[in-house]
Amino acid sequence: MTTNLDFENRFLQRLRLVFRAAVILSWLAMLALLPLHGVPKPLAVGAFTVFRGTAVCAALWLIVEMGEAITKRTRTLNPVIDAILTLPMFGFWFLIRASTF
């Protein structure tokens, strides 16, 4: 018999994988578009909009992960991995915004 705690743990594990995959795919898309010249502006703006949305959602997930780690419901390594993946997104976001001025 599966308990609610088992279901919750499996759900959070799947959600963690989805967020990490989204962040990694978003990084790969940005790194693929960055060196290309002549990319249509709507494509570049759309890709950056998705990147920003992913960064915001990943930051919210990072807050959830930190709460889970504080309450000892997950390993401390999980928020560390998410922080390494997520926080540089905001630095990249700032660099892109700064380079457009």
MIDOSE-1310 file (N, C-alpha, C; in nm, 2 decimals, decimal comma, always signed):
residues 101
mttn	+0,08/-0,12/+0,00/+0,00/+0,00/+0,00/+0,09/+0,12/+0,00; +0,06/+0,22/-0,09/+0,14/+0,34/-0,10/+0,08/+0,45/-0,01; +0,16/+0,51/+0,07/+0,12/+0,61/+0,16/+0,13/+0,75/+0,09; +0,06/+0,84/+0,15/+0,07/+0,98/+0,10/+0,21/+1,03/+0,09
ldfe	+0,29/+1,00/+0,19/+0,43/+1,04/+0,20/+0,51/+0,99/+0,08; +0,49/+0,86/+0,05/+0,56/+0,80/-0,07/+0,51/+0,87/-0,20; +0,39/+0,90/-0,21/+0,34/+0,97/-0,33/+0,40/+1,11/-0,34; +0,40/+1,18/-0,22/+0,45/+1,31/-0,22/+0,60/+1,31/-0,26
nrfl	+0,68/+1,22/-0,21/+0,82/+1,21/-0,24/+0,84/+1,18/-0,39; +0,76/+1,09/-0,44/+0,78/+1,06/-0,59/+0,74/+1,18/-0,67; +0,63/+1,25/-0,63/+0,59/+1,37/-0,70/+0,69/+1,48/-0,70; +0,75/+1,50/-0,59/+0,85/+1,61/-0,57/+0,98/+1,57/-0,65
qrlr	+1,01/+1,44/-0,65/+1,13/+1,39/-0,73/+1,10/+1,42/-0,88; +0,99/+1,39/-0,93/+0,95/+1,41/-1,07/+0,95/+1,56/-1,10; +0,90/+1,64/-1,01/+0,89/+1,78/-1,03/+1,03/+1,84/-1,03; +1,12/+1,79/-0,95/+1,26/+1,83/-0,94/+1,33/+1,80/-1,08
lvfr	+1,30/+1,69/-1,13/+1,36/+1,65/-1,26/+1,31/+1,74/-1,37; +1,18/+1,77/-1,37/+1,12/+1,85/-1,47/+1,18/+1,99/-1,47; +1,19/+2,05/-1,35/+1,25/+2,18/-1,34/+1,40/+2,18/-1,38; +1,47/+2,08/-1,34/+1,62/+2,08/-1,38/+1,63/+2,06/-1,53
aavi	+1,54/+1,98/-1,59/+1,55/+1,96/-1,74/+1,51/+2,09/-1,81; +1,41/+2,16/-1,76/+1,37/+2,29/-1,82/+1,49/+2,39/-1,81; +1,55/+2,40/-1,70/+1,66/+2,49/-1,68/+1,78/+2,45/-1,78; +1,81/+2,33/-1,78/+1,92/+2,29/-1,87/+1,89/+2,31/-2,02
lswl	+1,77/+2,28/-2,06/+1,73/+2,30/-2,20/+1,72/+2,45/-2,23; +1,68/+2,53/-2,13/+1,68/+2,67/-2,16/+1,82/+2,73/-2,17; +1,92/+2,68/-2,09/+2,06/+2,72/-2,10/+2,11/+2,67/-2,24; +2,08/+2,55/-2,28/+2,13/+2,50/-2,41/+2,08/+2,59/-2,52
amla	+1,95/+2,63/-2,52/+1,89/+2,71/-2,62/+1,96/+2,84/-2,63; +1,99/+2,90/-2,51/+2,06/+3,03/-2,51/+2,20/+3,02/-2,57; +2,27/+2,92/-2,52/+2,41/+2,90/-2,57/+2,41/+2,86/-2,71; +2,31/+2,80/-2,77/+2,31/+2,77/-2,91/+2,28/+2,90/-2,99
llpl	+2,19/+2,99/-2,94/+2,15/+3,11/-3,02/+2,26/+3,22/-3,00; +2,33/+3,22/-2,89/+2,43/+3,33/-2,87/+2,53/+3,35/-2,98; +2,60/+3,24/-3,02/+2,70/+3,27/-3,12/+2,65/+3,29/-3,27; +2,52/+3,26/-3,29/+2,47/+3,28/-3,42/+2,45/+3,42/-3,46
hgvp	+2,48/+3,45/-3,58/+2,46/+3,59/-3,64/+2,34/+3,59/-3,73; +2,27/+3,69/-3,73/+2,16/+3,70/-3,83/+2,03/+3,63/-3,78; +2,02/+3,60/-3,65/+1,90/+3,54/-3,59/+1,79/+3,64/-3,60; +1,67/+3,61/-3,65/+1,56/+3,70/-3,65/+1,53/+3,75/-3,51
kpla	+1,51/+3,88/-3,50/+1,48/+3,94/-3,37/+1,37/+3,88/-3,30; +1,25/+3,85/-3,36/+1,14/+3,79/-3,29/+1,18/+3,65/-3,23; +1,27/+3,57/-3,30/+1,31/+3,45/-3,25/+1,40/+3,47/-3,12; +1,50/+3,56/-3,13/+1,58/+3,59/-3,02/+1,51/+3,64/-2,90
vgaf	+1,41/+3,73/-2,92/+1,33/+3,79/-2,81/+1,25/+3,68/-2,75; +1,19/+3,59/-2,83/+1,11/+3,48/-2,78/+1,19/+3,39/-2,70; +1,31/+3,35/-2,75/+1,39/+3,26/-2,67/+1,43/+3,32/-2,54; +1,46/+3,45/-2,54/+1,50/+3,51/-2,42/+1,39/+3,53/-2,32
tvfr	+1,27/+3,55/-2,37/+1,15/+3,55/-2,29/+1,12/+3,42/-2,22; +1,14/+3,31/-2,29/+1,13/+3,18/-2,23/+1,24/+3,15/-2,13; +1,36/+3,20/-2,16/+1,47/+3,19/-2,06/+1,44/+3,26/-1,93; +1,38/+3,38/-1,95/+1,35/+3,46/-1,83/+1,24/+3,39/-1,75
gtav	+1,14/+3,35/-1,82/+1,03/+3,27/-1,75/+1,08/+3,15/-1,68; +1,17/+3,08/-1,74/+1,23/+2,96/-1,68/+1,31/+3,00/-1,56; +1,38/+3,11/-1,57/+1,46/+3,15/-1,45/+1,37/+3,19/-1,33; +1,26/+3,26/-1,36/+1,17/+3,29/-1,25/+1,11/+3,17/-1,18
caal	+1,06/+3,08/-1,27/+1,00/+2,96/-1,22/+1,10/+2,87/-1,14; +1,22/+2,86/-1,19/+1,33/+2,79/-1,13/+1,37/+2,85/-0,99; +1,36/+2,98/-0,98/+1,39/+3,05/-0,86/+1,28/+3,02/-0,76; +1,16/+3,02/-0,80/+1,05/+2,98/-0,71/+1,07/+2,84/-0,66
wliv	+1,10/+2,75/-0,75/+1,13/+2,61/-0,71/+1,25/+2,60/-0,62; +1,35/+2,68/-0,63/+1,46/+2,68/-0,54/+1,42/+2,72/-0,40; +1,33/+2,81/-0,39/+1,28/+2,85/-0,26/+1,20/+2,73/-0,20; +1,13/+2,66/-0,28/+1,06/+2,54/-0,22/+1,16/+2,44/-0,18
emge	+1,26/+2,42/-0,26/+1,37/+2,32/-0,23/+1,44/+2,36/-0,10; +1,47/+2,49/-0,08/+1,53/+2,53/+0,04/+1,45/+2,50/+0,16; +1,32/+2,52/+0,15/+1,22/+2,49/+0,26/+1,22/+2,34/+0,29; +1,23/+2,26/+0,18/+1,23/+2,12/+0,20/+1,36/+2,08/+0,27
aitk	+1,47/+2,14/+0,24/+1,60/+2,11/+0,30/+1,60/+2,15/+0,45; +1,54/+2,27/+0,47/+1,54/+2,32/+0,61/+1,46/+2,23/+0,70; +1,35/+2,17/+0,65/+1,27/+2,08/+0,73/+1,32/+1,94/+0,72; +1,43/+1,92/+0,65/+1,50/+1,79/+0,64/+1,41/+1,69/+0,57
rtrt	+1,33/+1,73/+0,47/+1,25/+1,64/+0,39/+1,33/+1,60/+0,26; +1,44/+1,67/+0,24/+1,52/+1,64/+0,12/+1,67/+1,66/+0,16; +1,75/+1,60/+0,08/+1,90/+1,62/+0,11/+1,94/+1,77/+0,08; +2,04/+1,82/+0,15/+2,09/+1,95/+0,13/+2,15/+1,97/-0,01
lnpv	+2,19/+1,86/-0,07/+2,25/+1,87/-0,20/+2,15/+1,92/-0,31; +2,02/+1,88/-0,29/+1,92/+1,92/-0,40/+1,91/+2,07/-0,42; +1,90/+2,15/-0,31/+1,90/+2,30/-0,33/+2,03/+2,35/-0,38; +2,14/+2,29/-0,35/+2,27/+2,33/-0,39/+2,28/+2,32/-0,55
idai	+2,23/+2,20/-0,59/+2,23/+2,17/-0,74/+2,14/+2,27/-0,81; +2,02/+2,29/-0,75/+1,93/+2,39/-0,82/+1,98/+2,53/-0,82; +2,05/+2,57/-0,71/+2,11/+2,70/-0,70/+2,22/+2,72/-0,81; +2,30/+2,61/-0,83/+2,41/+2,62/-0,93/+2,35/+2,63/-1,07
ltlp	+2,24/+2,57/-1,09/+2,17/+2,58/-1,22/+2,09/+2,71/-1,24; +2,03/+2,76/-1,14/+1,94/+2,87/-1,15/+2,00/+3,00/-1,13; +2,08/+3,02/-1,03/+2,12/+3,16/-1,00/+2,21/+3,22/-1,11; +2,29/+3,15/-1,18/+2,36/+3,21/-1,29/+2,27/+3,26/-1,40
mfgf	+2,15/+3,21/-1,41/+2,05/+3,26/-1,51/+2,03/+3,41/-1,49; +2,02/+3,45/-1,37/+2,00/+3,59/-1,34/+2,12/+3,68/-1,38; +2,24/+3,63/-1,36/+2,36/+3,70/-1,41/+2,36/+3,71/-1,56; +2,32/+3,60/-1,63/+2,32/+3,61/-1,77/+2,21/+3,70/-1,82
wfli	+2,10/+3,70/-1,75/+1,98/+3,79/-1,78/+2,03/+3,93/-1,77; +2,10/+3,97/-1,66/+2,16/+4,10/-1,64/+2,25/+4,14/-1,75; +2,34/+4,05/-1,79/+2,44/+4,07/-1,90/+2,37/+4,10/-2,03; +2,27/+4,03/-2,06/+2,20/+4,05/-2,19/+2,13/+4,18/-2,18
rast	+2,06/+4,21/-2,07/+1,99/+4,34/-2,06/+2,10/+4,46/-2,07; +2,21/+4,44/-2,00/+2,31/+4,55/-2,00/+2,37/+4,57/-2,14; +2,38/+4,46/-2,22/+2,44/+4,47/-2,35/+2,35/+4,54/-2,45; +2,22/+4,55/-2,42/+2,13/+4,61/-2,51/+2,12/+4,76/-2,50
f	+2,18/+4,81/-2,40/+2,18/+4,96/-2,38/+2,28/+5,03/-2,47
